[in-house]
Amino acid sequence: MQHLLDLTLEEFRDACVDQDRPGYLAEQVFRWIFRHGVTDFNEMTNVSKADRAWLNESFTVFRSRIDRVQSASDGTLKMLVTWDPSPSLSLPQADANSSARQTEMVMIPAARRRTACVSSQVGCPVGCRFCASGLGGLEGNLTSGQILEQVIRLNQEADIERITNIVFMGMGEPLANDKAVMRAIRMLNADWGPAIGARHITVSTVGLPAAIRRFARFELPVTLALSLHAPNDELRRSLIPWADYATIDQLLSACQAWFETSGREVTLEYLLLRQVNDRPEHARQLARIATQLRARINLIRYNEVKGLPYERPSTVDVREFQRILRRHGVNATIRASRGRDIAAACGQLRHESRSTGTTN
């Protein structure tokens, strides 16, 4: 059975015509899914009974099973799902109850925005020392349809009018699965799909210079965020294993090429770890980098992960870090911590599920 969300409107229309179904059936079905939130073919009332039967036999809208949903006091919603082990998907052929195919996604409400934080891979190949996502390594790439499915799942579960923003800041390194990610972005942006503006879509990368340069030629004006997390190579290598393959200078050169090609400024993401990278000297080093790149900085307070040695920085230290950056003319903001009462940091829910051996 084919995953419908892996198809563009044109591809779905061709599939209908190939089976002697009307081409307009594709528009009808996608309108139900993306405009009305209806994902059960039997509830698509303007579709003929014969066409509904064919759809049920040939396609599925969802490839995932919802294992766990958590709602925070601030309205943040987090979902843990297990993906179907179909051979058409690039995931392990594991036991139906295996957590090897689990990923997370988060819906973050803020004012008029409803942001979906989505995963691009199962697990993560980067293995950042402070992050729960990569504790089990990389277990597979998600398809464009699986990325799109996360947005629909969150929209339905949160019972909101529509997701307005997308951030690829969930599990995985997006630029290590760039073909699927770029196809998913096109689908998310398409008029026949969720129709989310490209400028409301952010791709966060730990830093692959060659991939950043390729991504700079992407036709849609999305935002690029570089997960820097350290202001010098020695400290960065101690936190991010992949930093062995690219220096900060090489990353800055790639980001400058991004800006020159796309015309879009890069955002530097900086996760603050208590007594590790949150000292005044780190802020001064970071200011020099941001000034060189003309980038704004998004400061993120660490959410603790059970079993890892890193701690959340104090509010006093975070404010002083921001003050130093601003004193050097850097636009530095502190990201509001969301969903702390449901362990909303990347990979935490999956990590907890694996640790306890339960899903519910």
Secondary structure, DSSP 4 states (H G I P E B T S, - for coil): -EEGGGS-HHHHHHHHHHTT--THHHHHHHHHHHHH----GGG-TTS-HHHHHHHHHHEES--EEEEEEEE-TTS-EEEEEEE---TTSSS----TT-GGGEEEEEEEEETTEEEEE--SEEE-SS--TT-STTTT-EEEEPPHHHHHHHHHHHHHHHT-S---EEEE-SSS-GGGGHHHHHHHHHHHHSTTTT---GGGEEEEES--HHHHHHHTT-SS--EEEEE---SSHHHHHHH-GGGGG--HHHHHHHHHHHHHHH--PEEEEEEE-TTTT-SHHHHHHHHHHHHHHT-EEEEEEPPP-TT----PPPHHHHHHHHHHHHHTT--EEEPPP--GGGT-STTHHHHHHHHHT---
